[in-house]
């Protein structure tokens, strides 16, 4: 029996990097405000995130390499000091599947401006949906957001930001009774996949990154709402 609320299921074509080593050697990771220093562990700069995604890359057919199922579920928004996140399971049936491996939804959190860039372009906003498999290996789905030319608010972010005025200091939190992912229209997008890292300390590598090529939009007021937290 499916959980109540709208089900959200998509399967996308994949843009792969056939020679990741050459990509990471060819350019350094993008340095962003959330990451003032780069990882200094073994093989620095070999598998770090974020990176500049090549806009000219060609997709390959998706043969079960990437699919997501999410449902409407409650979420707890919390101010962590260095980041604001939503602890959100996406419902008991939700999962991300990457090449046959299943990951469960843990949380989502925004970044402004975007951490990844696409063809050298940095967007004003990026949201990361964090997942983990049974062995606690991480996989992240990233979505870019640009300003809407008609200044229309994004319906998914409207839900996320609905009570942001309650997050005035670290430790503050509030509960969203129902976070509905169905307004994330991503079925017609390709996805960039590469193995990278966390973008905050301890910058752990081995994170499976999946950044959607399709860019979503948000309003100026929503971007300001985020910047005020």
Secondary structure as GFF3:
##gff-version 3
##sequence-region A 1 229
A	DSSP	beta_strand	7	11	.	.	.	ID=ss1
A	DSSP	beta_strand	13	16	.	.	.	ID=ss2
A	DSSP	alpha_helix	20	26	.	.	.	ID=ss3
A	DSSP	beta_strand	52	53	.	.	.	ID=ss4
A	DSSP	beta_strand	66	71	.	.	.	ID=ss5
A	DSSP	beta_strand	73	79	.	.	.	ID=ss6
A	DSSP	beta_strand	84	88	.	.	.	ID=ss7
A	DSSP	beta_strand	95	98	.	.	.	ID=ss8
A	DSSP	beta_strand	101	111	.	.	.	ID=ss9
A	DSSP	beta_strand	117	118	.	.	.	ID=ss10
A	DSSP	beta_strand	121	122	.	.	.	ID=ss11
A	DSSP	beta_strand	125	132	.	.	.	ID=ss12
A	DSSP	beta_strand	138	147	.	.	.	ID=ss13
A	DSSP	alpha_helix	155	160	.	.	.	ID=ss14
A	DSSP	three_ten_helix	164	166	.	.	.	ID=ss15
A	DSSP	beta_strand	173	179	.	.	.	ID=ss16
A	DSSP	three_ten_helix	181	183	.	.	.	ID=ss17
A	DSSP	beta_strand	190	197	.	.	.	ID=ss18
A	DSSP	beta_strand	205	212	.	.	.	ID=ss19
A	DSSP	beta_strand	216	218	.	.	.	ID=ss20
A	DSSP	alpha_helix	220	227	.	.	.	ID=ss21
###
